[in-house]
Amino acid sequence: MNRNFTALCAALLMCAILIVFYGSMLVAKNNVVLADDRAGKVIYLTFDDGPSDRVTPKILDVLKKENVKATFFIVGKSAETRKRILKREFDEGHTIGVHSYSHRYKDIYASPASLVEDIEKCNKIIKEVTGSYSTLYRFPGGSFGLPDKLINAVTQRGMRYVDWNASTRDAELYGATSAQLFKAAIETPIVADYVVLLAHDTTDKLSTVDALTDIIKYYKSHDYAFATF
Ligand SMILES: [Zn+2]
């Protein structure tokens, strides 16, 4: 067999291996395949602690106007009296994840059993409204520094948890203006081309609503695709 032909076969085989490997890397990254621009920049907008009567509908209005989807990590205690808002999140194509039922750290982090109980109580409401349980979870306060037994309690139930690597800082900056939140949203990403942005849709987060259009326009103008978990 001629040597050029052998070299060509070897090169083609190497290309095939690289394509398969790269493809599996893309899927492995959060187990989602990005809709539009697989190799490009991506941002996940995430909203925690809602729904609220005053802020969540306004967030949904902005998302609809800008035609982007987001992920809502909900608090069951708030959602059980606001099922219509939760239903709207679902109907408008956003992803709903479990955040907590009570959001009381002392109770939910007391043991793996109490953590699981809290998750299930929240997920029951999600099932009632959307027809299925969510397999997506965000630890209140993030998973950072939590003991393995609590992390394992979540993953062993087949749930996937998501932290964040960028923040509007709307939970820390008391009385922040929308300009401050916008600045934080574009300056805090730890990974430039893979942004998971933390924001909140509780009743006091009107500045988050005011900042949201500018945040979305900024990332659109910098060629980010918007994705959900
Ligand atoms: Zn929270």
Boltz pocket constraint, residues with backbone or C-beta under 6 A from the ligand:
constraints:
  - pocket:
      binder: B
      contacts: [[A, 48], [A, 49], [A, 99], [A, 103], [A, 139], [A, 140], [A, 141]]
      max_distance: 6.0
